Amino acid sequence: MKTLLRSQFTAAVLGGLVTTGALLALGVVGRRTTRTIIEESPIAAQPASAHGSGLTPHAIYERDAPGVVFVRALVIQQVQDPFDLFPQREQSTSTGSGFLISSGGLILTNFHVIEGADRATGVTVQFVDNVTRRATVVGQDPNNDLALLKVDMPGVPPVQPLPLGESGAVRVGDPTLAIGNPFGLDRTLTSGIVSALQRQIEAPDGFSIDNVIQTDAPINPGNSGGPLLDATGRVIGINSQIETGGAGGTGSVGIGFAVPIDTAKQFLLRLQRGAPVEVAFLGVSAGAGTSTHGARVHVEAGGPAANGGLTERDVIESIDGRGVSTAAQVQAYVATRKPGQSVTLRVLRGGTVKTLRIVLGSKTTQPAK
């Protein structure tokens, strides 16, 4: 994953449960001896809707870790020289994680891990035993920070795809496990709990990703794209971002975010076919300054909002009767609508309240070439 802050999509991973131990003290008259026996315990049971397995973290790791891969993307950018004479090519390497979802070589990861890479030759994945394969990007969804890779499996050590769970069944307090490659340390296991649900994070294209899972485990750059697992070892999320606690921070402070696996499932069939994904588009992003009356937004020229009469000086008080205070809240609501549908904005312009009816456009994510 790219080493960036949360707003720039720093790796987000999460953890599961720290195993408990049983202590046994044995004493002898006249000579006190204490013997400590530590026994690994199964992870606590998941909700009733989950299939209890009684697996220990080690057992889950042994089963699922081989299916987690180390993703590297060679990113090439065109930059101007200091004298603005000739454009130059600048190379960098983005690293992160991914996980196998089919025996045919399909791998799910974050879009921001492979963003900007040459689609034909710029992405590689590393399996166990340092077996490396060139990967083709067969689908991408920047709106939800997802990408689907394809590799040829002949010659790869036997490995099972990771089972997919249901993020809708997750509850706050449920134990979680994450496997990834923080700072290049391959197949590292971390653990914690689900610390909150229904969070929002910003996608690479500025859209909001909803229903995000928050975890308290220490997650670090390199975990992006790796799986967040439940107590049975099923994937419930794709680790995507972390909170770093301020400017300049690159490490986790115990707040990580994972894109829910249910969101990935909604797009997976389209991604596999390489079909474009259409989402509703209003044409606004976060604006400068704040307001106690609503959301200040930047209005994109030529977008649906601008064409519908919204201006930079407007403050959006509500959308379809729902009060808003940030651009993220506006975008989150728009994401629930479909292209071609209309929304009603109540805006404050100077000292006057105006009502605008805007037809949503379509923002299309094209399949990878």
N, C-alpha and C positions, 0 to 999 in steps of 0.2 A: 504494500500500500504506500501511497505517497505520504511523506512525512509532512503533514500539515496540521493546522489547528482545527478545532471542531468546525468552525465556519468554513474551513477550507477542506473539510473531510479528512481529518486525521483518522487513523485506524480506530475502529470501534470494536471491542471484543467484550467478553463478559465472562462471568464465571459461574460456578455452580456451588457445590457444597463442600466445605472442609470436613473430612471424615472424622468421626469421633472415635474414641478408644475406650476400652474397658481396662480398669486398673485393678490389679489383684495384689494385696499386701499380705505377706506371710511372716509371722513372728515366732521366735523360739525363746523360751524362758532363759534368761541369763545372757543371751546373745541375740540382739535384734537385727534381723535381716529383712530388707525390703526388696521384693522382686516385682518389676513392672512388666506387664504383658500388654502389648498394643495390638489390637485386632481391628482390621479395616471393616467398617460397617457399610451396608448398602445405603445409597442415597435415599432420603426420605421419600415417601410415596407421593406421586403426583395426584392431581384431581381425579375424581372417580371416572372421568371420561378417558383418562389415560390408561394405558395397559401397564400395570405394575410388573416390573421385571425383577426387582430385588438385586439388580446389578450394582457392583461397587464401581467407584470412579475408575479404578484400574481396569476392570473388565470392560467398561465402556470405551476406555482409551485403546485397549488392545483390539477391540472390534472396529472402531471408527477411525482411529488415527491414520491407518494406511490409506484411507480414502480422502485425506486432506492433503492438498498439494501446495507447493511453494510457487507463486506466480511472479514472473519477471516480465516487465514490458519495457522495450527500448523506445523512448519517446524522442522524436526528432522535431525541432521547432525552427522556423525561419525567424532570424533576428537581424536587425540592422546593425551595421558597424558604427562606431562612435562618430564617423564623419558622414553617415547616411549615404554612402556611395554604393556599396554592394551588399545585398542580403547575405547572411551567413547561416549555416546550419549548426544548431546547438543540440547536443545529445545529452540525455539523462536517462537514468533507469528508475522505474517505479517498481516497487516490490509489495507483495501482499500475499493473501491466502485465497484458496478456493476449495471446493469439495465436489467429489464425483457424485452425480445423481443418476447415472445410467451406466450399465456395463459396456455400452457402445462408445463411451468416452466423452460424454457431455459433462461439463464442469460449470458450476454456478459460482460467480464471484461478484464483486462490486464493479460498477462501471468506472468509478474514479481510479481504480487500480490500473486499468488498461487504457484510460483516456489519453488520446494523442499518440498512441502507438501505431506503428505501421501494421495494418490489419493482416497483411499476408505473411510477413516474416518477423514482426517485432515482438511477439508474445511467446514465451516458453513456460512450461510447467514442469516441476520436478516432483517425482514420486519417491517412494521409499527406495533405499539402496542407490540413491543419486541418479536414478533413471530419469533422463530429461527428454521431453518431447516438444516439438513445435506445435503451437496451438493456433487454430483458426477462430476468429471471432465470428460466430454465426448469428448472433443477435445481441442487441443492446437496448437498454431502456434508461436513459439518463434521468427521466422523471422520477424513477424509483431507485436509482443508483444500482442497477442490475446489469450484468452482462453474462452471456452464455458462450462458453468456449467448447471447441471440439478437438480431440486429439486421437491419433491412431493408437489403439491399445496393444497390438502385437508386440511382444517383447517386454511389456510392463509386468512386474511381479503381480501375482494374483491379488486382486483387491476388490472389495465389495462396495457398491454404491451406498451412501448414507441414507437411512430411512428418513422420510419426511413426516413431520408431525403436524399438529394443528396449533397455530399461535392463538387462535380464538379461545382455546381452552386454558390458556395460561393465566395464573393468578399471582398477585403480589405475594411474595414470600416463598414461591416455588423455587426449589433448587435448580441451578443451571450449571452447565459445564461448557467451556469453550476450548477448541483446539485450533492453533494457528501458528504463525511464524513471527512473533514479536522480535523486532530488531534482527531479523534473520535467523533467530534460534528456532530451527524447524520442529514442528509438531510439539509445541509447548502446551501443556494442559493448565487451565486456570479454572477457578471455581468461585461461586458466590450464590446470590439469590436474585430473583426478579424484584427490583426495588420500586418500580412504578410501571404503569401501562398507559397507553394512549398518549404518548409524547409525540411531539412534532420535531422533525429535523429538516434542514434545507438540502435539497437534491443538488447535484452538480449543475443543473440548468436553472437553478433558482426557484423551482417549484417546491412545494412542501410535501414531505412524505408523512403520512398519517399513521396512527395506531402503532407507533414505534415502541419496542420493548426497551425499558431501561434496566440496567443491572449495576450492581455495586462492586463487581470484581475489578481488580487492577488490569486494565487492558492497555496495550501500547501499539505504536506504529508497527505495521507488519501483520497485524491481526485482521485488517480489513478484508472482507470477502470470505472469511472463515465461518464455520458453523457455530451457532449457539444451540446447545443441546439441552433437552429436558432430562429428567431422572431416568428415563428409559433409553437414552442415547439417540432419540429422534431429533431432527433439526426443527427448531421453532423460530429461528431467525438467522439473518446474515449480518454479522458484525460489521458496522459501518463507520461509526464516529465515536469520539470520546470528548468529554469535557476536560480541559487542561488546566483550568483554574486561573487563567490570566494570560496576558500577552507574553510571548516568548516561551511558554511551556510546551513541552512535547510529550510528557508522560501522563499517565492516567492519574486522576485524583479519586477514582472509585465511582465514577459516573460514566457508564458506557451505553451505547445505543445500537440496537439491531433492527434492521428492516424485517418485518414479520414475514414468515414463510408463506402465510396465506396470500400476501401481496405478490410474492414471487410466483405462486401457483397460478394466479389470475393471468399473468403475462407469459407463463412458461410455454404454453402451446403456441402462442403467436411468435415468441422468440425462436422456438425450435424451427418453425416454418420460415423464419426470416420475414414475416409479414410486418408492415408498419403498424405502430400503435398510435391511435389518435386520442388526444386528451383535450378537454375544454381549455380555452385560452382567452384570458381577459386583456393581457397586455399591460400589466403593472408589476412593479417590483418595489422593494423597500425604498422609501424616500428619505431625504435629509430632514433632521429635526424630529420633534415629537409634538403631540397635541393631546390635551386632556379631553378633546371632543371626539376623537376617533383616530383613524389610520391615515398617516401621511404616506403617499405613494409617489413613485416616479412613473410617469405615463409614457409608454413607448410610442414614438411617432408612427402613425399608420396602423396602430393596433386597434382592436375592437373598442377598448375604453376611449381612446382618443377620437375614433370615428363616432362614438356615441356621445361626445361632448364633455368628457372628463378632462380637467386641466391640472397642471402642476400645483396650482394654488388651492385646489379643492382638498378638503379633509373628508374621508369616507366615514360617516357615522354608522351606517348599517348596510347590509346587503340582503335583499329579500326579507327585510324585517329583523335580521339578526345583528345585534350590535357588535361592532368590531373596534379594536384599538391598535392593531398592527397589520402590516401588509401580509404577514404569514397567515393570519386568520382569514383575510380576504381570499388568498390563494387556496387555503385549505377548503373553503366552501366551494370555490370554483371547481376544484378537483372532483367534487361529488356530482357535478353537472355534466352534460354532454354537449359536444359542439353543436351549434345551431339553436340551443336553448337560450332564453332570455333571462337576465337577472336585473333586479331593480336596485339601484344605488341611491341612498339618501346621503347627500353631501352638503357640507357647509362651505360656502364660497363667500369670503368676507363675512358679512353679518347676515347673509341670506341663506336659507335652506332651499336646496333644489333637489328634484327627483329626476334621475336619469334611467332610462330603460336601454339596456345594452345587449345586443345579440353576441353570444360567445363565439369566438372563432375556433379553429382547429390547429393544434400544435402537433405535428406528426413526427414521430421518431422513426426514421428510416432504418431498414435493416442494414446490417454491416455488409460492405461490398467485398 
